[in-house]
Amino acid sequence: MKKAVVILGFVLLGSMANAATDWTPYLKPMMTGCNYPNPTEKLPKLYKDSIASKKVKVDQANAIDGYGETITTYTLKNATAFGQPLLKIEYLQGYEWRSLELYFKDTKFTALRPKFKVPIPDENESEGYHVIKNNSEGYTVDDGMWEIILKFDKKRKSIICA
């Protein structure tokens, strides 16, 4: 009996060690109007532990006032987001723009589209606000100053918020 309990304990510990890191709590703001965190600032340790590699590329080709685009790519190990296997996260920071792109294992992530809501403007910020596009592939919203874009890309197996 004692041997069975010990074996069961090892099995449970082994399965916990292989549990995927769920990025959903961190990325959940994306579902509400493409509000997304900047993973290059104050990323919690829980998520850092699931990063297999990090690559930073600075592109000065289209620099404005000496400020080019910085692309930070995290290749993940054993990670999920919104219940789907997550392979990579890419964060782009430009002069006055930024985007976050999530790469998934397959196209099953497209079933998530109805859960991603169009941004709702505050009462004071509704002037000039209008939805340009809203369909199964994402949305484009003009908030009076910038466009907010959500794109579900089957070819790239990704969700991008820009």
C-alpha positions in Angstrom: 0.0 0.0 0.0 2.8 2.4 0.9 4.6 1.7 -2.4 1.4 2.5 -4.3 1.0 5.9 -2.6 4.7 6.7 -3.3 4.3 5.8 -7.0 1.1 7.8 -7.2 2.9 10.8 -5.7 5.6 10.6 -8.3 3.1 10.4 -11.1 1.2 13.5 -9.8 4.4 15.5 -9.4 5.6 14.5 -12.9 2.3 15.6 -14.5 2.4 18.9 -12.6 6.0 19.5 -13.8 4.7 19.1 -17.4 1.7 21.4 -16.9 1.5 24.1 -19.6 1.9 27.7 -18.5 -1.4 29.5 -19.2 -0.8 33.0 -20.5 -4.6 33.7 -20.5 -4.7 35.9 -17.4 -1.9 38.0 -18.7 -3.3 38.3 -22.2 -7.0 38.6 -21.3 -7.1 42.4 -21.9 -6.7 41.7 -25.6 -10.2 40.4 -25.6 -11.6 43.8 -24.7 -10.8 46.2 -27.4 -7.3 45.0 -28.1 -5.9 46.3 -24.8 -2.7 44.3 -24.4 0.2 44.3 -22.1 3.8 45.1 -23.1 5.6 41.8 -22.4 9.0 43.6 -22.5 8.1 45.5 -19.3 7.6 43.8 -15.9 6.7 40.3 -17.2 5.8 38.1 -14.2 8.3 35.3 -13.4 5.6 32.7 -14.1 5.6 33.7 -17.8 9.3 34.2 -18.0 9.8 30.6 -17.0 7.9 29.4 -20.2 10.1 31.4 -22.6 12.5 29.1 -24.4 14.3 31.9 -26.2 14.1 35.7 -26.7 15.2 37.6 -29.8 15.3 41.4 -30.1 15.7 43.0 -33.6 16.0 46.7 -34.2 15.1 47.9 -37.7 16.4 51.4 -38.5 15.3 51.2 -42.2 12.2 53.3 -41.7 13.4 55.2 -38.6 11.7 58.5 -37.6 13.9 60.9 -35.6 16.3 58.1 -35.1 13.7 55.9 -33.6 13.3 52.6 -35.5 11.1 49.6 -34.9 12.0 47.1 -32.2 10.6 43.6 -32.5 10.9 41.4 -29.5 10.1 37.7 -30.1 9.5 35.2 -27.4 9.6 31.5 -28.5 7.6 29.6 -25.9 7.8 26.1 -24.4 4.7 24.3 -23.2 2.4 27.4 -23.2 -1.2 28.0 -23.8 -3.5 31.1 -24.2 -7.2 31.1 -24.2 -7.2 27.3 -24.2 -5.0 26.9 -27.3 -1.3 25.9 -27.6 0.7 29.1 -27.9 4.1 28.9 -29.7 5.4 32.4 -29.9 4.6 36.0 -28.9 5.9 38.9 -30.9 5.8 42.5 -29.7 6.6 45.4 -32.1 7.3 48.9 -30.8 7.6 51.7 -33.4 7.8 55.5 -33.1 4.1 56.0 -32.4 2.7 52.5 -32.9 2.9 49.1 -31.4 1.4 45.7 -31.9 1.2 42.3 -30.2 1.0 39.1 -32.2 0.3 35.6 -30.7 1.2 32.5 -32.8 -0.6 29.3 -32.3 0.0 25.6 -33.1 -2.9 25.3 -35.5 -6.0 27.2 -36.7 -8.3 26.1 -33.9 -7.7 29.5 -32.3 -10.1 31.0 -34.9 -13.0 29.7 -32.8 -12.0 32.4 -30.2 -13.0 35.3 -32.5 -16.5 35.9 -31.0 -14.9 36.4 -27.6 -12.8 39.3 -28.8 -14.9 42.5 -28.4 -14.8 45.7 -30.4 -13.5 48.6 -28.2 -16.2 50.8 -26.6 -15.4 54.5 -26.4 -15.8 56.5 -23.2 -18.6 59.1 -23.3 -16.0 61.8 -23.6 -14.0 60.1 -26.4 -16.8 59.0 -28.7 -16.5 61.9 -31.2 -15.0 60.5 -34.4 -15.3 56.9 -33.2 -16.6 54.4 -35.8 -16.3 50.8 -36.7 -14.8 50.3 -40.2 -14.9 46.5 -40.2 -16.1 43.8 -37.9 -16.3 40.2 -39.1 -14.9 36.7 -38.5 -11.4 37.8 -39.4 -11.3 40.7 -36.9 -12.1 44.4 -36.8 -10.9 47.8 -37.6 -12.1 50.7 -35.5 -11.3 54.4 -36.0 -11.2 56.0 -32.6 -11.0 59.6 -34.0 -7.2 59.6 -33.8 -5.8 56.1 -34.5 -7.1 52.8 -35.9 -7.4 49.9 -33.6 -7.0 46.6 -35.5 -7.7 43.0 -34.5 -6.8 40.4 -37.1 -7.2 36.6 -36.9 -4.8 35.3 -39.5 -5.3 31.7 -40.5 -2.2 31.6 -42.8 0.2 32.8 -40.0 -1.9 31.0 -37.3 -1.9 34.2 -35.3 -3.9 36.9 -33.6 -2.6 40.4 -33.9 -3.7 43.5 -32.1 -2.4 46.8 -33.4 
